[in-house]
């Protein structure tokens, strides 16, 4: 008669782990309000690959102007890890949860994260923008954000494209050159 420990060991050695659990992917972490930089610092201390996109904003107080680096996606930090290591992240104070659906974290498309990281590293003038779907749909074909689809928005002196990250339901406006976009076919509005 086999012991319970021997049977348990054999059973665990025959189970192959789910590849989604052991392969690192990009995920969005939802944080407490205004704690994004603290969470990023804690992720650095734990040697977890992460990305906290920031943008510069000038704020005016009574007698002075101050330039602040603020999170581009307030309340979110992006992290690259295998799901089996998620406890390393979830135990950090101020981390609320990994963003997902039906109780399961949802991986962000690798291509989107690569474009976002490369584009934001080049001082692109990106700023948070309210999500909207009204406007001319375009695809960015050149420049640091090549590959993203978005909605064109004309500014006073520049052309901007509003790009949305569907998983976190946030948008960002990026400056583009007219030659770096192509118009997408309009959908039939009557169907």
C-alpha positions as CSV (number, residue, x, y, z in Angstrom):
1,X,0.0,0.0,0.0
2,X,1.4,3.4,-1.1
3,X,1.7,6.2,1.3
4,X,-0.4,9.3,0.7
5,X,2.8,11.4,0.3
6,X,4.1,9.2,-2.5
7,X,0.8,9.3,-4.4
8,X,0.6,13.1,-4.1
9,X,4.2,13.4,-5.4
10,X,3.4,11.3,-8.4
11,X,0.2,13.1,-9.2
12,X,1.9,16.5,-9.0
13,X,4.8,15.4,-11.2
14,X,2.4,14.3,-14.0
15,X,0.5,17.6,-14.1
16,X,2.0,20.0,-16.6
17,X,1.5,23.7,-15.7
18,X,-0.6,25.9,-17.9
19,X,1.7,27.9,-20.2
20,X,-0.2,31.1,-19.4
21,X,0.7,30.7,-15.8
22,X,4.5,30.3,-16.3
23,X,5.1,32.6,-19.4
24,X,5.6,36.2,-18.5
25,X,3.0,38.6,-20.0
26,X,2.2,42.3,-19.4
27,X,-0.6,43.0,-17.0
28,X,-2.1,46.2,-15.6
29,X,-2.1,46.7,-11.9
30,X,-4.9,48.9,-10.4
31,X,-3.6,50.9,-7.5
32,X,-5.0,53.1,-4.8
33,X,-5.4,56.7,-5.9
34,X,-2.2,58.7,-6.2
35,X,0.0,55.7,-5.2
36,X,1.4,54.8,-8.6
37,X,4.9,56.0,-7.9
38,X,5.0,54.2,-4.6
39,X,3.9,51.0,-6.2
40,X,6.5,51.5,-9.0
41,X,9.3,52.0,-6.3
42,X,8.2,48.9,-4.5
43,X,8.2,46.9,-7.8
44,X,11.8,48.1,-8.4
45,X,12.8,47.0,-4.9
46,X,11.4,43.5,-5.6
47,X,13.1,43.4,-9.0
48,X,9.8,43.1,-10.9
49,X,9.8,44.4,-14.5
50,X,7.3,47.3,-14.6
51,X,6.4,50.4,-16.6
52,X,4.9,53.6,-15.2
53,X,4.3,56.1,-18.1
54,X,4.6,59.7,-17.0
55,X,3.9,63.1,-18.6
56,X,4.9,66.6,-17.7
57,X,2.3,69.1,-16.6
58,X,2.8,72.7,-15.5
59,X,0.7,73.7,-12.5
60,X,0.2,77.2,-11.3
61,X,0.1,78.2,-7.7
62,X,-0.3,81.7,-6.4
63,X,3.2,83.0,-7.2
64,X,4.9,80.2,-9.0
65,X,4.7,77.6,-11.6
66,X,5.8,74.0,-11.0
67,X,6.5,71.3,-13.5
68,X,5.2,67.9,-12.3
69,X,5.6,64.4,-13.7
70,X,2.2,62.8,-13.4
71,X,1.0,59.3,-14.3
72,X,-0.3,59.1,-17.9
73,X,-2.8,56.5,-16.8
74,X,-3.9,57.5,-13.3
75,X,-4.4,54.5,-11.0
76,X,-2.5,52.0,-13.2
77,X,1.0,50.6,-13.4
78,X,2.0,48.0,-15.9
79,X,3.9,44.9,-14.9
80,X,5.5,42.0,-16.8
81,X,5.4,38.7,-14.9
82,X,4.2,35.1,-15.0
83,X,0.9,34.6,-13.2
84,X,2.5,32.1,-10.8
85,X,4.5,35.1,-9.4
86,X,1.4,37.4,-9.0
87,X,1.6,37.2,-5.2
88,X,4.9,39.2,-5.3
89,X,2.8,42.0,-6.7
90,X,-0.5,41.6,-4.9
91,X,1.3,41.8,-1.5
92,X,2.6,45.3,-2.2
93,X,0.7,47.9,-0.1
94,X,-1.5,50.1,-2.3
95,X,-2.0,47.4,-5.0
96,X,-5.7,46.7,-5.3
97,X,-5.7,44.0,-8.0
98,X,-4.5,42.8,-11.4
99,X,-7.0,44.1,-14.0
100,X,-9.0,41.4,-15.7
101,X,-12.4,39.9,-16.4
102,X,-14.4,37.3,-14.5
103,X,-11.9,37.2,-11.7
104,X,-8.9,36.3,-14.0
105,X,-6.1,38.8,-14.9
106,X,-6.1,39.7,-18.6
107,X,-2.8,39.9,-20.4
108,X,-2.2,43.0,-22.4
109,X,-1.1,42.6,-26.1
110,X,2.7,42.4,-26.2
111,X,2.8,44.5,-29.4
112,X,0.8,47.3,-27.8
113,X,3.0,47.4,-24.8
114,X,6.2,47.5,-26.9
115,X,4.8,50.4,-29.0
116,X,3.6,52.3,-26.0
117,X,7.0,51.9,-24.2
118,X,9.0,52.9,-27.2
119,X,6.7,55.8,-28.1
120,X,6.6,57.3,-24.6
121,X,10.4,57.1,-24.2
122,X,10.7,59.7,-27.0
123,X,9.0,62.7,-25.4
124,X,6.0,62.5,-27.7
125,X,3.9,65.1,-26.0
126,X,1.4,62.4,-24.9
127,X,-1.3,63.5,-22.4
128,X,-4.3,61.8,-20.9
129,X,-7.4,62.2,-22.8
130,X,-11.1,61.4,-22.2
131,X,-12.1,58.3,-24.2
132,X,-14.3,59.0,-27.1
133,X,-15.2,57.1,-30.3
134,X,-16.7,59.9,-32.4
135,X,-14.3,61.1,-35.1
136,X,-12.3,59.9,-38.0
137,X,-10.6,56.5,-37.4
138,X,-7.0,56.4,-38.4
139,X,-4.0,54.1,-38.2
140,X,-0.6,55.5,-37.2
141,X,1.9,54.2,-39.9
142,X,5.1,56.0,-38.9
143,X,6.8,57.5,-35.9
144,X,7.1,56.1,-32.4
145,X,3.4,55.0,-32.2
146,X,3.3,53.2,-35.6
147,X,0.8,50.3,-35.4
148,X,-1.8,51.9,-33.1
149,X,-5.3,52.7,-34.3
150,X,-7.1,55.7,-32.9
151,X,-9.4,58.7,-33.5
152,X,-8.0,61.8,-35.2
153,X,-8.3,65.1,-33.3
154,X,-7.2,68.4,-34.8
155,X,-5.5,70.8,-32.4
156,X,-4.8,74.5,-32.9
157,X,-1.3,73.9,-34.2
158,X,-0.9,70.1,-34.4
159,X,-2.6,66.9,-35.3
160,X,-3.2,64.5,-32.5
161,X,-4.5,60.9,-32.4
162,X,-6.4,59.6,-29.4
163,X,-5.3,56.0,-28.7
164,X,-7.3,53.8,-26.3
165,X,-6.1,50.9,-24.1
166,X,-9.3,48.8,-23.9
167,X,-8.3,46.6,-21.0
168,X,-8.0,49.6,-18.6
169,X,-10.5,51.8,-20.5
170,X,-8.2,54.8,-20.7
171,X,-7.0,56.9,-23.6
172,X,-4.0,59.1,-24.4
173,X,-3.6,61.8,-27.1
174,X,-0.3,61.7,-29.0
175,X,1.1,64.2,-31.5
176,X,1.6,62.8,-35.0
177,X,2.6,64.2,-38.3
178,X,0.0,64.2,-41.1
179,X,2.3,61.9,-43.2
180,X,2.3,59.3,-40.4
181,X,-1.4,58.4,-40.5
182,X,-3.7,56.6,-42.9
183,X,-7.5,56.9,-42.8
184,X,-9.4,53.8,-41.9
185,X,-12.5,52.9,-43.8
186,X,-15.7,54.3,-42.2
187,X,-18.2,51.8,-40.9
188,X,-21.6,51.7,-42.4
189,X,-23.6,53.9,-39.9
190,X,-27.0,52.3,-40.9
191,X,-26.2,48.7,-39.9
